[in-house]
């Protein structure tokens, strides 16, 4: 139980950082936040090794690949339903459609270096960026990953923000903005009393969650680059918020997860959605727990709001204004991971019937409303990748990665 508890706390922190990572333009991938089998495929010379100079600059490419242990997947980004990138401790790898039609069965290591990959964002199959944890170093590729280079550093104060680009030059992470592909960053206006990071959909349109008292919170929206923030929702809550995750996949559209208290391996949270620039809001999920208390912003009278599976939030991944996915996590459960979704803007919620092993990180990525991947890691067992082609009704194991090496061995 001690192992499950400590890993659960780590998983919640990772979910808040990476929830909903996005593919292409503005479609969300969380997990991401933040889920997919043959024997483990090691790099065998069919890919490339990239040795990035410590001082940054252009990376060099070597035709020889050192063996990489893919025993903990810390980042996932889809290009489409058959192709995508993953990252871990000191490496980035890519998979593409196989002649057999299998998805994710073979991975080619493209980058090896220092640090753990925290996020990957793909604008398309050629242009992608990766943020390294701790250092904030930003890697980029313009040729599908054949070459990666250090292009800049994500400012420390927004390294927990969600990195996304709207073009090859223009990108955002929290309150920071780049117009040169990540080489340099400048601050965008944000309101006071922030909870979590703000989210700029583009240079003009942004969202933020604030809390100036312990018993209420506000959702704010800007349409002029932060020069003016307007309160578009205000609610009372039983306890201070402990986190907020914002994703905006279309202009005027936002999915916002509010994280409440935690106790007894349980965390309360709620999920909200607007499709009209905040004029109206729908409570999509209300996960109250015995240990964490009421779901933030949900009154006892609002007892018809759907509940996600699990006792704590997993990775949030919006696809568009109608479709969003969210993992659930249950530390005491034999199958701790679950996946739920909505396809009607949050009017109804579907809880998947499958449960998945893995008491470590949870990564979810969707290419569209039907095709998606999920990867679940564990401190003792190999990460496993699953895929769906029917919108989450069925998940099929597609790959088993490497089993972690026992400490001291």
matplotlib code that plots the C-alpha trace (Angstrom):
import matplotlib.pyplot as plt

x = [0.0, 2.9, 4.1, 0.6, 0.2, 3.5, 3.0, -0.5, 0.8, 3.4, 0.7, -1.5, 1.3, 2.2, -1.5, -1.6, 1.5, 0.8, -2.9, -4.0, -1.2, -2.3, -1.6, -1.5, -2.8, -5.0, -6.4, -5.7, -3.7, -3.7, -2.0, -2.1, -2.9, -1.9, -2.6, -0.9, 1.5, 4.3, 7.7, 9.6, 11.3, 14.7, 16.4, 18.4, 20.0, 16.9, 16.6, 19.1, 20.9, 21.1, 23.8, 22.9, 25.7, 25.4, 25.6, 22.7, 22.8, 22.5, 22.4, 24.6, 23.2, 24.9, 23.8, 24.6, 22.0, 22.8, 20.4, 17.7, 15.6, 12.0, 10.9, 9.1, 7.1, 6.9, 5.5, 3.3, 2.3, 0.3, 0.8, -2.2, -3.8, -0.7, 2.2, 3.6, 6.4, 7.1, 9.8, 11.4, 14.6, 17.1, 15.4, 12.7, 11.4, 9.0, 6.7, 5.0, 2.4, 3.7, 3.2, 1.2, -1.2, -0.1, 0.2, 3.1, 4.8, 8.2, 9.9, 12.9, 15.0, 15.7, 17.3, 19.5, 20.8, 20.5, 17.3, 13.8, 11.3, 8.4, 6.3, 6.2, 4.1, 3.7, 2.4, 2.5, 4.5, 7.6, 7.6, 7.7, 9.1, 10.1, 10.5, 13.0, 12.1, 14.2, 16.3, 13.4, 15.6, 13.4, 14.3, 12.9, 12.8, 11.8, 12.3, 10.2, 12.8, 15.8, 17.5, 16.7, 18.3, 18.2, 16.4, 15.9, 14.7, 11.1, 11.1, 11.2, 7.9, 5.9, 7.6, 4.6, 2.4, 1.1, 3.4, 1.6, 2.4, -0.1, 2.5, 6.2, 7.1, 4.3, 3.9, 2.7, 3.4, 1.3, 1.8, 4.9, 4.8, 7.4, 7.3, 10.5, 10.0, 11.0, 14.4, 13.1, 10.1, 8.1, 5.5, 1.8, -0.5, -2.3, -4.6, -3.7, -4.6, -3.9, -4.6, -2.3, -1.2, -3.3, -3.9, -3.6, -5.4, -3.7, -2.2, -5.5, -7.7, -6.9, -8.4, -7.4, -8.7, -8.3, -9.2, -9.0, -10.8, -10.7, -14.4, -14.9, -13.1, -13.5, -12.9, -11.7, -11.5, -9.6, -10.1, -7.4, -4.2, -4.7, -5.2, -8.6, -9.7, -13.5, -15.0, -17.2, -18.0, -17.8, -18.7, -18.4, -16.4, -15.9, -12.1, -9.4, -8.5, -5.3, -4.9, -6.5, -5.9, -7.2, -7.4, -8.8, -9.0, -11.0, -11.5, -14.3, -14.1, -12.5, -12.4, -11.3, -10.5, -10.6, -8.7, -9.9, -8.7, -6.9, -7.2, -7.1, -5.7, -8.7, -8.9, -12.0, -12.3, -14.7, -14.6, -16.3, -16.9, -17.9, -18.4, -19.6, -16.6, -17.8, -21.4, -22.7, -21.0, -21.7, -20.6, -19.3, -17.9, -18.3, -16.0, -16.6, -14.8, -14.9, -11.3, -11.2, -14.6, -17.0, -16.2, -15.1, -18.0, -20.6, -23.4, -25.2, -28.3, -26.4, -26.4, -27.1, -23.6, -21.7, -18.8, -15.6, -14.3, -11.5, -10.7, -8.4, -8.1, -6.0, -5.0, -7.4, -7.4, -9.8, -10.1, -12.5, -15.5, -17.6, -15.1, -12.9, -11.2, -10.1, -8.3, -9.2, -6.9, -7.6, -4.5, -6.1, -7.6, -6.1, -6.6, -5.9, -6.4, -9.6, -10.6, -13.9, -15.1, -17.8, -18.7, -21.5, -19.8, -20.3, -24.0, -23.3, -20.3, -19.2, -17.1, -15.0, -15.5, -11.8, -9.3, -5.6, -2.5, 0.2, 0.8, 3.1, 2.5, -0.6, -0.4, -3.4, -3.4, -6.2, -5.7, -9.5, -12.7, -12.2, -8.4, -6.3, -3.4, -2.9, 0.3, 0.5, 3.9, 4.8, 7.8, 8.1, 6.3, 7.0, 4.9, 2.1, 0.6, -3.1, -4.9, -8.5, -10.1, -13.8, -13.7, -12.7, -15.3, -12.5, -8.7, -6.3, -2.8, -0.3, 3.1, 5.0, 8.0, 10.9, 10.6, 12.3, 15.6, 15.2, 17.0, 20.4, 20.6]
y = [0.0, 2.3, 1.9, 2.6, 5.7, 7.3, 6.6, 8.0, 11.4, 11.5, 10.7, 13.5, 16.0, 14.8, 15.0, 18.6, 19.5, 17.6, 17.1, 17.4, 17.8, 18.6, 17.3, 19.5, 23.0, 23.2, 19.7, 18.5, 15.7, 15.3, 13.5, 14.5, 15.3, 12.2, 5.1, 1.0, -5.7, -7.6, -8.1, -5.0, -3.4, -1.9, 0.5, -1.6, 0.8, 1.6, 5.0, 7.7, 8.9, 12.6, 14.0, 17.5, 19.8, 20.9, 24.5, 24.1, 24.8, 22.3, 18.6, 16.1, 12.8, 9.4, 6.3, 4.1, 3.9, 3.1, 0.8, 2.7, 1.3, 2.4, 1.5, 4.7, 6.8, 10.4, 12.1, 11.1, 13.0, 11.7, 12.8, 10.8, 7.5, 5.5, 7.8, 9.6, 10.4, 9.3, 10.4, 9.2, 9.6, 11.0, 9.8, 10.5, 7.8, 7.8, 5.1, 5.2, 3.0, -0.5, -2.5, -5.0, -2.3, -2.6, 0.6, 1.2, -2.1, -0.7, 2.4, 4.2, 6.2, 9.7, 11.6, 10.7, 13.2, 14.5, 15.0, 13.6, 14.6, 16.4, 17.3, 16.8, 18.9, 18.1, 20.7, 18.1, 15.1, 17.2, 19.9, 19.1, 20.4, 18.7, 20.3, 18.7, 18.6, 20.6, 22.4, 23.6, 23.1, 23.2, 20.8, 21.1, 19.2, 20.3, 17.1, 14.6, 13.9, 13.0, 15.9, 17.6, 20.8, 22.9, 26.0, 27.7, 27.4, 27.5, 30.1, 28.5, 30.0, 28.4, 25.1, 23.5, 25.2, 23.4, 24.0, 24.4, 26.0, 27.5, 27.8, 27.0, 30.3, 31.2, 29.2, 29.5, 28.1, 29.5, 33.3, 33.1, 33.7, 33.0, 34.3, 32.7, 29.0, 29.0, 30.8, 33.7, 34.2, 37.2, 37.6, 38.0, 39.7, 37.5, 38.3, 38.2, 35.4, 32.8, 29.1, 27.0, 28.5, 30.6, 29.3, 31.4, 29.8, 32.4, 35.8, 37.4, 34.8, 33.4, 31.8, 31.8, 30.6, 32.8, 32.5, 35.6, 33.9, 30.4, 29.9, 31.1, 30.9, 32.7, 31.8, 34.7, 35.2, 37.7, 38.6, 41.3, 39.6, 40.0, 43.8, 43.1, 40.0, 39.4, 37.1, 34.7, 32.3, 32.6, 29.8, 29.1, 26.1, 24.3, 24.5, 26.3, 24.9, 22.9, 23.1, 24.1, 22.6, 24.6, 23.5, 25.5, 23.6, 26.2, 29.9, 30.6, 27.0, 25.8, 22.7, 23.5, 20.9, 22.2, 20.1, 20.1, 18.5, 15.2, 12.7, 8.9, 8.4, 10.3, 13.7, 15.6, 17.5, 18.9, 19.4, 22.3, 23.2, 26.3, 26.6, 30.3, 32.2, 31.7, 33.0, 29.6, 26.7, 23.0, 20.9, 17.8, 15.9, 16.2, 13.8, 14.3, 11.8, 10.9, 11.8, 14.9, 16.4, 18.0, 18.6, 22.2, 24.5, 21.8, 22.2, 19.2, 20.1, 19.5, 15.7, 14.8, 15.7, 12.7, 11.1, 9.8, 6.4, 6.2, 8.1, 10.7, 12.5, 11.1, 12.9, 15.4, 15.3, 17.4, 16.7, 19.5, 21.4, 18.2, 15.5, 15.2, 12.3, 11.9, 9.2, 8.1, 6.7, 4.4, 3.7, 0.9, -0.9, -3.9, -2.2, 1.4, 3.1, 3.9, 6.1, 8.0, 10.4, 12.7, 13.3, 15.8, 18.7, 17.2, 16.6, 12.9, 11.1, 7.5, 5.5, 2.8, -0.8, -1.7, -1.2, -1.1, -2.0, 0.5, 2.4, 4.9, 7.6, 7.7, 9.0, 9.5, 10.8, 11.1, 11.7, 12.4, 11.3, 7.6, 6.9, 7.1, 5.6, 5.1, 4.1, 3.1, 2.8, 1.1, 1.1, -2.7, -3.8, -2.8, 0.1, -1.2, 0.6, 0.2, 1.6, 2.3, 2.8, 3.0, 5.9, 4.1, 1.3, -1.2, -0.9, -3.4, -4.0, -3.0, -3.0, -3.9, -1.7, -2.6, -3.7, -1.4, -2.6, -3.3, -0.9, -2.3, -4.8]
z = [0.0, 0.7, -2.9, -4.3, -2.1, -3.1, -6.7, -6.6, -5.2, -8.0, -10.6, -9.5, -9.7, -13.3, -14.3, -13.2, -15.2, -18.4, -18.5, -22.0, -24.2, -27.8, -31.3, -34.3, -34.0, -30.9, -30.5, -26.9, -25.6, -21.6, -20.1, -20.3, -19.5, -20.3, -22.9, -25.7, -27.8, -28.8, -27.2, -26.4, -29.5, -28.9, -31.2, -33.7, -36.1, -38.0, -36.3, -35.5, -32.4, -31.7, -29.5, -28.5, -27.5, -23.9, -25.0, -27.4, -31.1, -33.9, -33.0, -34.7, -36.0, -35.7, -37.6, -34.5, -31.8, -28.2, -26.5, -24.7, -21.9, -22.5, -18.9, -18.0, -20.6, -19.4, -22.5, -25.5, -28.6, -31.5, -35.1, -36.4, -35.5, -36.6, -35.9, -32.9, -30.4, -26.9, -24.4, -21.3, -19.3, -21.8, -25.0, -27.6, -30.0, -32.9, -34.4, -37.8, -39.5, -40.1, -43.2, -41.2, -40.0, -36.4, -34.4, -32.0, -32.5, -33.5, -32.0, -33.4, -31.0, -32.5, -29.6, -26.7, -24.1, -20.6, -18.6, -18.6, -21.3, -19.7, -22.7, -26.4, -28.8, -32.4, -34.9, -37.6, -38.6, -39.3, -36.7, -33.0, -29.7, -26.4, -23.0, -20.6, -16.9, -14.4, -16.9, -19.1, -22.2, -25.3, -28.2, -31.7, -34.9, -38.4, -40.2, -38.4, -35.7, -37.8, -36.2, -32.9, -31.6, -28.5, -29.5, -26.2, -22.6, -21.4, -18.6, -15.1, -13.9, -16.7, -17.1, -15.5, -18.1, -21.2, -24.2, -27.5, -30.9, -33.3, -36.1, -36.7, -34.9, -32.5, -29.3, -25.7, -22.2, -19.4, -19.4, -21.8, -25.5, -28.3, -31.8, -33.0, -32.5, -28.8, -29.0, -26.9, -24.6, -23.4, -20.7, -21.4, -18.9, -16.3, -13.4, -9.8, -7.4, -10.0, -9.5, -11.7, -15.1, -17.5, -20.9, -24.1, -27.0, -29.3, -28.9, -28.1, -26.5, -23.0, -19.9, -16.2, -12.9, -9.8, -6.1, -3.9, -1.0, 0.3, -0.3, -3.9, -7.3, -10.6, -14.3, -16.3, -20.1, -22.2, -25.9, -26.2, -25.2, -21.4, -21.4, -19.8, -18.0, -17.6, -15.0, -16.9, -14.0, -10.2, -7.7, -4.1, -2.9, 0.4, 0.4, -1.5, -5.0, -5.2, -9.0, -12.3, -15.7, -18.7, -22.3, -25.2, -28.4, -30.4, -30.0, -27.5, -26.2, -23.0, -20.8, -17.2, -14.5, -11.0, -8.3, -4.8, -1.6, -1.1, 1.7, 2.1, -1.4, -2.8, -4.6, -5.4, -8.7, -11.2, -15.0, -16.7, -20.4, -22.4, -26.1, -26.2, -24.7, -21.2, -21.5, -20.3, -18.6, -18.2, -15.2, -17.0, -14.0, -10.3, -8.4, -4.7, -2.5, 1.2, 1.6, -0.6, 0.1, -2.3, -6.0, -6.5, -7.4, -7.2, -4.7, -3.0, -5.0, -8.3, -7.8, -11.5, -12.7, -14.0, -12.2, -13.6, -12.5, -10.0, -6.8, -8.3, -11.7, -14.5, -17.7, -19.4, -23.2, -25.2, -28.9, -30.0, -28.7, -28.5, -27.5, -24.5, -22.7, -19.1, -17.2, -13.8, -11.1, -8.1, -6.0, -3.9, -7.0, -8.7, -12.1, -11.1, -14.5, -16.4, -19.3, -19.8, -22.4, -23.8, -27.4, -26.9, -25.2, -21.7, -21.8, -21.2, -19.9, -20.8, -18.4, -20.2, -19.2, -19.1, -16.4, -16.9, -14.8, -13.8, -10.7, -12.4, -15.1, -17.2, -20.8, -23.1, -26.6, -29.2, -32.9, -33.3, -31.7, -32.7, -32.7, -29.6, -27.6, -23.9, -22.1, -18.4, -16.6, -13.3, -11.1, -11.3, -14.5, -18.1, -19.5, -21.8, -24.8, -25.9, -28.9, -29.7, -33.1, -32.0, -29.6, -26.5, -26.6, -26.9, -26.1, -27.6, -26.3, -29.0, -27.3, -24.2, -23.5, -21.1, -17.5, -15.0, -13.6, -9.9, -7.7, -6.5, -9.4]

ax = plt.figure().add_subplot(projection="3d")
ax.plot(x, y, z, "-o")
ax.set_aspect("equal")
plt.show()
